[in-house]
Amino acid sequence: MDSRPTITADELPQRRKALAWGRLATLVLAIALPLLPPVKLLDLKFLDAQFALRRALQPTPAARDVALVGIDEETLRRLPEPVTLWHAHLGQFMAAMAAAKPRAVGFDLALPDRSLDFIVPGSDAALMKGLLALRRSAPLVLGIAVGGDGRPRTVYPPFLSLAGPAGAGYLLWQVDPDQTVRRFDENLGKNGAPLPTLAGQMARLMGAHPGPGLVDYALGPPFSYVPLWQVLDWQAAGDRRALEQAFGGKPVLVGSVLPFEDRHFQPVNLAGWEENGRYAPGVLIHAQALRSFLGHGPIRTVSLAAVLALALTAAALLWTVGRKPVAGGALLVAGIIALAGLGFWLLGRGWFLPAAGPAFAALAGVSLRTGTEAWLAMAERRRLRGTFSGYVSPPVLREILAGRLTENLGGSRRPICVLFADIRNFTTLSESLPAEETIALLNRYFERMTAAIHDQEGTVDKFIGDGIMAFFGAPNTLDAPCRRAFAAAKAMLENLAALNAELMAENRQPLHIGIGLHFGEAVVGHAGSALRHEYTAIGDTVNVASRIEGKTKDAGYALLCSEAVVKQLDRETEFDDQGELPLKGHTPMRIHGWRPAKT
């Protein structure tokens, strides 16, 4: 058998074409993947995990922390009026803030859009008095709520007037597709028009620039709050020291911390007073955004061009290395770990890297290359099977395709059962036939004999004129090679009977064959030269099988087996002991004969 075929010149264009299409698909995926909504959402989930990890491993203190005043359930119990009628209480709260001298005050609650003096006389005046006192002490921003219809709810004009020109901000956020608030962007109006927000206005009044970006949820510790009722008690008691310690010099936000009101999903839980996952009060979003503005600013996202370049690089590199699956898989794992590490490092420096796209691009590169190579290998196996199925036996071809049959010359000792078969008096028969008819007859005969051998997982070694050499037990190991060989020999005789019936119907002479079987060790492997060799069996076992086949005519049996073969067969099989027979060039051996049962 020739050494394993390599890719021919005719097949190179097909391989190049397949690789070119695979490379193109890899690059297209590398560009498309970072743009897909599911991949973008995965990036956001990865960002949430980075925020949580940074808070656990590298907590970053806030440059200027934000104080919270919470409207909680105890506050509602102590202030029994509806919140809409809290003008007097809010006026007292503003007076308390004026005494505390905070850096700025923001209200994450909507004030009424009209006067309520007709319900509680003097309530407007009480609230306006508090507004005026606070305005003289610190900047303040009143929140403007937006209804379900998208329209802002107006605030009573005198209240807005006292708050000042920059004293109002919309209570709005940009919500991601998973309903989580991660971003700050004031371009929330119609057609992207800018709308001043509560956190943005407070930042401006404090001299910071509230640019768009991601809120840094890794910044600062979890929030705590001072209940509104506590602030009112301090004010009523004239405890100015407590007010200054809690709020002096700090930006202050007041809003609801009630369990089922004004709650929103956030990347991490910032509510230090409760364990409720990430569904936390909305006032914390304003507070965390303000922390970001007063620190290093919002987190910027790495440009799409840079992400696409990274994805293309990862895909191209993994496509190249993916030709070797183990190396490609190792590099893929290392690349994903590197991307995660790079993203974590960049987040600490104010940048967010959407790494899911490049990671999937790397996966696409190694997967497509591995898949393309597998497809090409399958195509090559199909080609080899089609080309060599008529030249080598199925067991040998399977070993070649599986890569288990080496091309190196030499072999190894294997226990095998060798079969020799030969047509008796074929030389005389062929002399009476034209050469073409002789070849045709031999082909009909070999087709039947070869099928019987292959059905029993035998390996046809060679055709020698009208003879056949085959062996059982190599290259694939068989549990019972002698039983396989004996079954093949019986099938050969049955197939020969069927062929002879056809020949006699054609008024042609029938064929008679002799078969010899012997079991023992032989050297099985490649014999020949590096340029031309064949897979064969060599040794005394082969020679003995040939000599036994040569005794069939004189013994009067179509099938003769050595004692070594008979010992491996079922005891029910009936053989005729021929005693020790002399073998040419070999010591005498005990031989057994077998004939098909007569029907």
Secondary structure, DSSP 8 states (H G I E B T S, - for coil): --------TTTHHHHHHHHHHHHHHHHHHHHHGGGSHHHHHHHHHHHHHHHHHHHHHS-B--SS--EEEEE-HHHHHHS-S-GGG-HHHHHHHHHHHHHH--SEEEEEEE--SS--TTTSTTHHHHHHHHHHHHHHHS-EEEEE-B-TTS-B----HHHHHHH-TT-EEE---EE-TTSBEEEE----SGGG----BHHHHHHHHTT----SEE--TTBS--B--EEHHHHHHHHHHT-HHHHHHHHTTSEEEEEE--TTSSEEE-SS--BTT---TTEEETHHHHHHHHHHHHTT-SBEE--HHHHHHHHHHHHHHHHHHTTSHHHHHHHHHHHHHHHHHHHHHHHTTTEE---HHHHHHHHHHHHHHHHHHHHHHHHHHHHHHHHHTTTS-HHHHHHHHHT-S--SSEEEEEEEEEEEEEETTHHHHHHTS-HHHHHHHHHHHHHHHHHHHHHTT-EEEEEETTEEEEEESSSS--S-HHHHHHHHHHHHHHHHHHHHHHHHHTT-----EEEEEEEEEEEEEEEE-SSSEEEEEESHHHHHHHHHHHTHHHHT-SEEEEHHHHTTS-TTS--EEEEEEEETTEEEEEEEEE-----
